[in-house]
Amino acid sequence: LNLFTQSNPRIAESHSFNSILNQPTRYQQIMKRLIKRYVLKAQVDKENDEVNEGELKEIKQDISSLRYELLEDKSRATEELSFLIQKLSEKLKLGPTTRFYE
């Protein structure tokens, strides 16, 4: 007697019923797809946000660099203006008849 080769209709019927129950319904399939789509969109949005954050950091760095460059230019211009005022003051002390040569 070989029990494995004989098919019992009740076992086969039970097996097919269980396989039907274990198969996802159309609703479940659609929900899984929607969830996957939502998760992928959230990941893409997060990646785009990270790019934007990186761009913002780069812009902040550029603004900071520009600020220091402008401060250096202002410092040089102030020194040059001070030097020119000093030369003008010396020229005025010499009097109108004396010529000032650089």
DSSP file (Angstrom, degrees, kcal/mol; ACC not computed):
  #  RESIDUE AA STRUCTURE BP1 BP2  ACC     N-H-->O    O-->H-N    N-H-->O    O-->H-N    TCO  KAPPA ALPHA  PHI   PSI    X-CA   Y-CA   Z-CA
    1    1 A L              0   0    0      0, 0.0     2,-0.7     0, 0.0     0, 0.0   0.000 360.0 360.0 360.0 120.4    0.0    0.0    0.0
    2    2 A N     >  -     0   0    0      1,-0.1     4,-0.8     2,-0.0     3,-0.2  -0.915 360.0-174.5-108.5 112.6    1.5    3.2   -1.1
    3    3 A L  T  4 S+     0   0    0     -2,-0.7    -1,-0.1     1,-0.2     0, 0.0   0.738  79.7  60.3 -77.6 -22.7   -0.1    6.2    0.7
    4    4 A F  T  4 S+     0   0    0      1,-0.2    -1,-0.2     3,-0.1    -2,-0.0   0.786 103.8  47.5 -79.4 -26.4    1.8    8.8   -1.3
    5    5 A T  T  4 S+     0   0    0     -3,-0.2     2,-0.4     2,-0.1    -1,-0.2   0.764  94.9  82.2 -87.5 -24.9    0.5    7.8   -4.7
    6    6 A Q  S  < S-     0   0    0     -4,-0.8     2,-0.5     1,-0.0     0, 0.0  -0.629  74.0-142.0 -81.2 135.0   -3.1    7.6   -3.9
    7    7 A S        -     0   0    0     -2,-0.4     3,-0.1     4,-0.0    -3,-0.1  -0.844   2.9-149.6-101.6 132.1   -4.9   10.9   -3.9
    8    8 A N     >  -     0   0    0     -2,-0.5     4,-2.4     1,-0.1     3,-0.2  -0.873   7.4-148.8 -95.9 120.1   -7.5   11.5   -1.3
    9    9 A P  H  > S+     0   0    0      0, 0.0     4,-2.5     0, 0.0     5,-0.2   0.833  97.3  54.0 -61.5 -32.6  -10.2   13.9   -2.8
   10   10 A R  H  > S+     0   0    0      2,-0.2     4,-2.4     1,-0.2     5,-0.2   0.910 110.2  46.0 -68.7 -40.9  -10.9   15.4    0.6
   11   11 A I  H  > S+     0   0    0     -3,-0.2     4,-2.8     2,-0.2    -1,-0.2   0.910 113.9  49.0 -66.6 -42.3   -7.2   16.2    1.1
   12   12 A A  H  X S+     0   0    0     -4,-2.4     4,-2.5     2,-0.2    -2,-0.2   0.912 112.4  48.3 -63.1 -42.3   -6.9   17.7   -2.4
   13   13 A E  H  X S+     0   0    0     -4,-2.5     4,-2.1    -5,-0.2    -2,-0.2   0.909 113.1  47.6 -64.2 -42.4  -10.0   19.7   -1.9
   14   14 A S  H  X S+     0   0    0     -4,-2.4     4,-2.4     2,-0.2    -2,-0.2   0.899 111.5  51.2 -64.5 -41.4   -8.7   21.0    1.5
   15   15 A H  H  X S+     0   0    0     -4,-2.8     4,-2.2     1,-0.2    -2,-0.2   0.917 111.0  46.9 -63.9 -43.7   -5.3   21.8   -0.1
   16   16 A S  H  X S+     0   0    0     -4,-2.5     4,-1.8     2,-0.2    -1,-0.2   0.870 111.5  51.8 -68.2 -35.5   -6.9   23.8   -2.9
   17   17 A F  H  X S+     0   0    0     -4,-2.1     4,-2.2     2,-0.2    -2,-0.2   0.918 111.1  47.7 -64.8 -43.4   -9.1   25.7   -0.5
   18   18 A N  H  X S+     0   0    0     -4,-2.4     4,-2.3     1,-0.2    -2,-0.2   0.886 110.0  52.3 -64.7 -38.8   -6.1   26.6    1.7
   19   19 A S  H  X S+     0   0    0     -4,-2.2     4,-1.0     1,-0.2    -1,-0.2   0.871 109.2  50.2 -66.7 -34.0   -4.2   27.7   -1.4
   20   20 A I  H  < S+     0   0    0     -4,-1.8     3,-0.4     1,-0.2    -2,-0.2   0.914 111.5  48.2 -67.4 -41.9   -7.1   30.0   -2.4
   21   21 A L  H  < S+     0   0    0     -4,-2.2    -2,-0.2     1,-0.2    -1,-0.2   0.858 110.9  51.3 -65.8 -34.4   -7.2   31.4    1.1
   22   22 A N  H  < S+     0   0    0     -4,-2.3    -1,-0.2    -5,-0.1    -2,-0.2   0.669  89.4  95.1 -79.4 -16.1   -3.4   32.0    1.1
   23   23 A Q  S  < S-     0   0    0     -4,-1.0     2,-0.1    -3,-0.4    -3,-0.0  -0.557  86.1-110.6 -74.8 137.9   -3.5   33.8   -2.2
   24   24 A P        -     0   0    0      0, 0.0    -1,-0.1     0, 0.0    -2,-0.1  -0.403  31.2-121.8 -68.8 144.1   -3.6   37.6   -1.8
   25   25 A T     >  -     0   0    0     -4,-0.1     4,-2.4     1,-0.1     5,-0.2  -0.307  26.7-104.3 -76.9 167.5   -6.9   39.2   -2.9
   26   26 A R  H  > S+     0   0    0      1,-0.2     4,-2.7     2,-0.2     5,-0.2   0.901 124.0  54.0 -59.8 -40.7   -7.0   41.9   -5.5
   27   27 A Y  H  > S+     0   0    0      1,-0.2     4,-2.6     2,-0.2    -1,-0.2   0.924 108.6  48.4 -58.9 -45.8   -7.5   44.5   -2.8
   28   28 A Q  H  > S+     0   0    0      2,-0.2     4,-2.4     1,-0.2    -2,-0.2   0.897 111.4  50.2 -63.8 -40.1   -4.3   43.2   -1.0
   29   29 A Q  H  X S+     0   0    0     -4,-2.4     4,-2.3     2,-0.2    -2,-0.2   0.928 112.1  47.1 -63.3 -44.5   -2.3   43.3   -4.2
   30   30 A I  H  X S+     0   0    0     -4,-2.7     4,-2.7     1,-0.2    -2,-0.2   0.916 111.9  50.5 -63.7 -42.7   -3.5   46.9   -5.0
   31   31 A M  H  X S+     0   0    0     -4,-2.6     4,-2.6     2,-0.2    -1,-0.2   0.903 109.4  50.9 -63.2 -41.0   -2.7   48.0   -1.4
   32   32 A K  H  X S+     0   0    0     -4,-2.4     4,-2.5     2,-0.2    -1,-0.2   0.915 111.6  48.0 -61.8 -42.5    0.8   46.4   -1.6
   33   33 A R  H  X S+     0   0    0     -4,-2.3     4,-2.8     2,-0.2    -2,-0.2   0.918 111.8  49.4 -64.0 -42.9    1.4   48.3   -4.9
   34   34 A L  H  X S+     0   0    0     -4,-2.7     4,-2.6     2,-0.2    -2,-0.2   0.909 111.5  49.0 -62.7 -41.5    0.2   51.6   -3.4
   35   35 A I  H  X S+     0   0    0     -4,-2.6     4,-2.7     2,-0.2    -2,-0.2   0.924 111.9  48.7 -64.3 -44.0    2.4   51.1   -0.3
   36   36 A K  H  X S+     0   0    0     -4,-2.5     4,-2.8     2,-0.2     5,-0.2   0.927 112.3  48.9 -60.0 -44.6    5.4   50.4   -2.5
   37   37 A R  H  X S+     0   0    0     -4,-2.8     4,-2.5     1,-0.2    -2,-0.2   0.914 112.3  48.4 -61.6 -43.2    4.7   53.4   -4.7
   38   38 A Y  H  X S+     0   0    0     -4,-2.6     4,-2.5     2,-0.2    -2,-0.2   0.923 112.6  47.9 -62.9 -45.1    4.3   55.6   -1.6
   39   39 A V  H  X S+     0   0    0     -4,-2.7     4,-2.3     2,-0.2    -2,-0.2   0.921 112.8  48.3 -63.8 -44.5    7.5   54.4    0.0
   40   40 A L  H  X S+     0   0    0     -4,-2.8     4,-2.5     2,-0.2    -1,-0.2   0.912 112.2  49.1 -62.6 -42.1    9.5   54.9   -3.3
   41   41 A K  H  X S+     0   0    0     -4,-2.5     4,-2.8    -5,-0.2    -2,-0.2   0.909 110.3  51.1 -63.6 -41.1    8.0   58.4   -3.7
   42   42 A A  H  X S+     0   0    0     -4,-2.5     4,-2.2     2,-0.2    -1,-0.2   0.898 110.6  49.2 -62.6 -39.9    9.0   59.2   -0.1
   43   43 A Q  H  X S+     0   0    0     -4,-2.3     4,-2.3     2,-0.2    -2,-0.2   0.920 112.3  47.5 -65.3 -43.5   12.5   58.0   -0.7
   44   44 A V  H  X S+     0   0    0     -4,-2.5     4,-2.5     2,-0.2    -2,-0.2   0.921 112.1  49.9 -63.7 -43.8   12.8   60.0   -3.9
   45   45 A D  H  X S+     0   0    0     -4,-2.8     4,-2.4     1,-0.2    -1,-0.2   0.899 110.2  50.7 -61.0 -40.4   11.5   63.1   -2.1
   46   46 A K  H  X S+     0   0    0     -4,-2.2     4,-2.3     2,-0.2    -1,-0.2   0.911 109.9  49.8 -64.3 -41.9   13.9   62.6    0.7
   47   47 A E  H  X S+     0   0    0     -4,-2.3     4,-1.9     1,-0.2    -2,-0.2   0.907 111.1  49.5 -63.0 -41.0   16.8   62.3   -1.8
   48   48 A N  H  X S+     0   0    0     -4,-2.5     4,-2.3     1,-0.2    -2,-0.2   0.891 109.8  51.5 -65.1 -38.5   15.6   65.5   -3.5
   49   49 A D  H  X S+     0   0    0     -4,-2.4     4,-2.7     1,-0.2    -1,-0.2   0.895 107.4  52.8 -63.5 -39.6   15.5   67.3   -0.1
   50   50 A E  H  X S+     0   0    0     -4,-2.3     4,-2.3     2,-0.2    -1,-0.2   0.890 108.4  50.4 -63.9 -38.3   19.0   66.2    0.7
   51   51 A V  H  X S+     0   0    0     -4,-1.9     4,-2.5     2,-0.2    -1,-0.2   0.931 111.1  48.8 -63.6 -44.4   20.2   67.7   -2.6
   52   52 A N  H  X S+     0   0    0     -4,-2.3     4,-2.5     1,-0.2    -2,-0.2   0.890 110.1  51.2 -63.5 -38.9   18.4   70.9   -1.8
   53   53 A E  H  X S+     0   0    0     -4,-2.7     4,-2.3     2,-0.2    -1,-0.2   0.904 110.4  49.9 -63.8 -40.0   20.0   70.9    1.7
   54   54 A G  H  X S+     0   0    0     -4,-2.3     4,-2.1     2,-0.2    -2,-0.2   0.905 110.6  49.1 -63.7 -41.6   23.4   70.4    0.1
   55   55 A E  H  X S+     0   0    0     -4,-2.5     4,-2.4     2,-0.2    -2,-0.2   0.898 110.0  51.7 -64.7 -39.7   22.7   73.3   -2.3
   56   56 A L  H  X S+     0   0    0     -4,-2.5     4,-2.6     2,-0.2    -2,-0.2   0.903 108.7  50.5 -63.8 -40.7   21.7   75.5    0.6
   57   57 A K  H  X S+     0   0    0     -4,-2.3     4,-2.2     2,-0.2    -1,-0.2   0.901 110.4  50.3 -62.8 -39.9   24.9   74.7    2.5
   58   58 A E  H  X S+     0   0    0     -4,-2.1     4,-2.4     2,-0.2    -2,-0.2   0.904 110.4  49.1 -65.1 -41.3   26.9   75.5   -0.6
   59   59 A I  H  X S+     0   0    0     -4,-2.4     4,-2.6     2,-0.2    -2,-0.2   0.913 110.2  51.0 -64.1 -42.7   25.0   78.9   -1.0
   60   60 A K  H  X S+     0   0    0     -4,-2.6     4,-2.4     1,-0.2    -2,-0.2   0.905 110.1  50.2 -60.2 -41.1   25.7   79.6    2.7
   61   61 A Q  H  X S+     0   0    0     -4,-2.2     4,-2.5     2,-0.2    -2,-0.2   0.918 110.6  49.3 -63.1 -43.9   29.4   78.9    2.2
   62   62 A D  H  X S+     0   0    0     -4,-2.4     4,-2.6     2,-0.2    -2,-0.2   0.905 111.2  49.3 -62.5 -41.9   29.5   81.2   -0.9
   63   63 A I  H  X S+     0   0    0     -4,-2.6     4,-2.4     2,-0.2    -1,-0.2   0.911 111.1  49.7 -64.1 -42.0   27.8   84.0    1.1
   64   64 A S  H  X S+     0   0    0     -4,-2.4     4,-2.0     2,-0.2    -2,-0.2   0.916 111.6  48.5 -62.7 -43.4   30.2   83.6    3.9
   65   65 A S  H  X S+     0   0    0     -4,-2.5     4,-2.3     1,-0.2    -2,-0.2   0.922 111.1  50.4 -62.6 -44.1   33.2   83.7    1.6
   66   66 A L  H  X S+     0   0    0     -4,-2.6     4,-2.7     1,-0.2    -1,-0.2   0.898 107.5  54.8 -60.9 -40.7   31.8   86.8   -0.1
   67   67 A R  H  X S+     0   0    0     -4,-2.4     4,-2.3     1,-0.2    -1,-0.2   0.931 109.8  45.4 -58.6 -47.5   31.3   88.5    3.2
   68   68 A Y  H  X S+     0   0    0     -4,-2.0     4,-2.2     2,-0.2    -1,-0.2   0.874 111.9  52.1 -67.6 -36.0   35.0   87.9    4.2
   69   69 A E  H  X S+     0   0    0     -4,-2.3     4,-2.5     2,-0.2    -1,-0.2   0.922 110.5  48.5 -63.5 -42.5   36.1   89.1    0.7
   70   70 A L  H  X S+     0   0    0     -4,-2.7     4,-2.5     1,-0.2    -2,-0.2   0.885 110.0  51.7 -65.2 -38.4   34.1   92.3    1.1
   71   71 A L  H  X S+     0   0    0     -4,-2.3     4,-2.2     2,-0.2    -1,-0.2   0.898 110.6  48.7 -64.1 -39.5   35.5   92.9    4.6
   72   72 A E  H  X S+     0   0    0     -4,-2.2     4,-2.5     2,-0.2    -2,-0.2   0.921 111.8  48.9 -65.3 -43.5   39.0   92.5    3.3
   73   73 A D  H  X S+     0   0    0     -4,-2.5     4,-2.6     1,-0.2    -2,-0.2   0.906 111.3  50.1 -61.9 -41.4   38.3   94.9    0.4
   74   74 A K  H  X S+     0   0    0     -4,-2.5     4,-2.4     2,-0.2    -1,-0.2   0.905 109.9  50.7 -63.4 -41.4   36.8   97.4    2.9
   75   75 A S  H  X S+     0   0    0     -4,-2.2     4,-2.2     2,-0.2    -2,-0.2   0.926 112.0  46.7 -62.8 -45.3   39.9   97.1    5.1
   76   76 A R  H  X S+     0   0    0     -4,-2.5     4,-2.5     1,-0.2    -2,-0.2   0.915 112.7  49.7 -63.2 -42.4   42.2   97.8    2.1
   77   77 A A  H  X S+     0   0    0     -4,-2.6     4,-2.6     1,-0.2    -1,-0.2   0.880 110.0  51.3 -64.4 -37.7   40.1  100.7    0.9
   78   78 A T  H  X S+     0   0    0     -4,-2.4     4,-2.4     2,-0.2    -1,-0.2   0.910 110.5  48.4 -65.2 -42.5   40.1  102.2    4.5
   79   79 A E  H  X S+     0   0    0     -4,-2.2     4,-2.3     2,-0.2    -2,-0.2   0.919 113.0  47.8 -62.8 -43.3   43.9  101.9    4.6
   80   80 A E  H  X S+     0   0    0     -4,-2.5     4,-2.5     2,-0.2    -2,-0.2   0.912 112.1  49.3 -65.1 -41.7   44.3  103.5    1.2
   81   81 A L  H  X S+     0   0    0     -4,-2.6     4,-2.4     2,-0.2    -1,-0.2   0.902 110.4  50.9 -63.5 -41.1   41.9  106.3    2.2
   82   82 A S  H  X S+     0   0    0     -4,-2.4     4,-2.2     2,-0.2    -2,-0.2   0.913 110.5  49.3 -61.5 -43.2   43.8  106.9    5.4
   83   83 A F  H  X S+     0   0    0     -4,-2.3     4,-2.2     1,-0.2    -2,-0.2   0.913 111.7  48.4 -63.1 -43.3   47.1  107.1    3.4
   84   84 A L  H  X S+     0   0    0     -4,-2.5     4,-2.4     2,-0.2    -2,-0.2   0.880 110.5  51.0 -66.4 -37.8   45.6  109.6    1.0
   85   85 A I  H  X S+     0   0    0     -4,-2.4     4,-2.5     2,-0.2    -1,-0.2   0.904 109.8  50.7 -64.4 -40.4   44.2  111.8    3.8
   86   86 A Q  H  X S+     0   0    0     -4,-2.2     4,-2.3     2,-0.2    -2,-0.2   0.917 110.8  48.2 -63.8 -43.0   47.6  111.8    5.4
   87   87 A K  H  X S+     0   0    0     -4,-2.2     4,-2.3     2,-0.2    -2,-0.2   0.910 112.4  49.2 -63.3 -41.9   49.3  112.8    2.1
   88   88 A L  H  X S+     0   0    0     -4,-2.4     4,-2.3     2,-0.2    -2,-0.2   0.899 110.0  51.4 -64.3 -40.4   46.7  115.6    1.6
   89   89 A S  H  X S+     0   0    0     -4,-2.5     4,-1.7     1,-0.2    -1,-0.2   0.914 110.6  48.2 -62.7 -43.1   47.2  116.8    5.2
   90   90 A E  H  X S+     0   0    0     -4,-2.3     4,-1.4     1,-0.2    -1,-0.2   0.891 110.6  51.7 -64.3 -39.1   51.0  117.0    4.7
   91   91 A K  H  X S+     0   0    0     -4,-2.3     4,-0.8     1,-0.2    -2,-0.2   0.893 108.9  50.2 -65.4 -39.7   50.5  118.8    1.4
   92   92 A L  H  < S+     0   0    0     -4,-2.3     3,-0.3     1,-0.2    -1,-0.2   0.833 107.6  54.5 -68.3 -31.4   48.3  121.4    3.1
   93   93 A K  H  < S+     0   0    0     -4,-1.7    -1,-0.2     1,-0.2    -2,-0.2   0.820 100.3  60.7 -70.5 -30.2   50.9  121.9    5.8
   94   94 A L  H  < S-     0   0    0     -4,-1.4     4,-0.2     1,-0.2    -1,-0.2   0.777 110.5-123.8 -70.2 -25.1   53.5  122.7    3.3
   95   95 A G     <  -     0   0    0     -4,-0.8     3,-0.2    -3,-0.3    -1,-0.2  -0.226  22.4 -76.1 103.3 166.4   51.6  125.6    2.0
   96   96 A P  S    S+     0   0    0      0, 0.0    -1,-0.1     0, 0.0    -2,-0.0   0.751 123.5  54.3 -75.0 -24.1   50.2  126.7   -1.3
   97   97 A T  S    S+     0   0    0     -3,-0.2     2,-0.4     2,-0.1    -2,-0.1   0.773  92.0  81.8 -83.4 -24.9   53.5  127.9   -2.8
   98   98 A T  S    S-     0   0    0     -4,-0.2     2,-0.4    -3,-0.2    -4,-0.1  -0.647  75.5-137.7 -85.1 132.9   55.4  124.7   -2.2
   99   99 A R        -     0   0    0     -2,-0.4     2,-0.6    -5,-0.1    -2,-0.1  -0.693   9.6-144.0 -90.5 142.5   54.9  122.0   -4.8
  100  100 A F        -     0   0    0     -2,-0.4     2,-0.4     2,-0.0    -9,-0.0  -0.918  16.5-171.4-109.6 120.5   54.5  118.4   -3.6
  101  101 A Y              0   0    0     -2,-0.6    -2,-0.0     1,-0.1     0, 0.0  -0.905 360.0 360.0-112.6 139.9   56.0  115.7   -5.7
  102  102 A E              0   0    0     -2,-0.4    -1,-0.1     0, 0.0    -2,-0.0   0.447 360.0 360.0 -87.3 360.0   55.4  112.1   -5.2
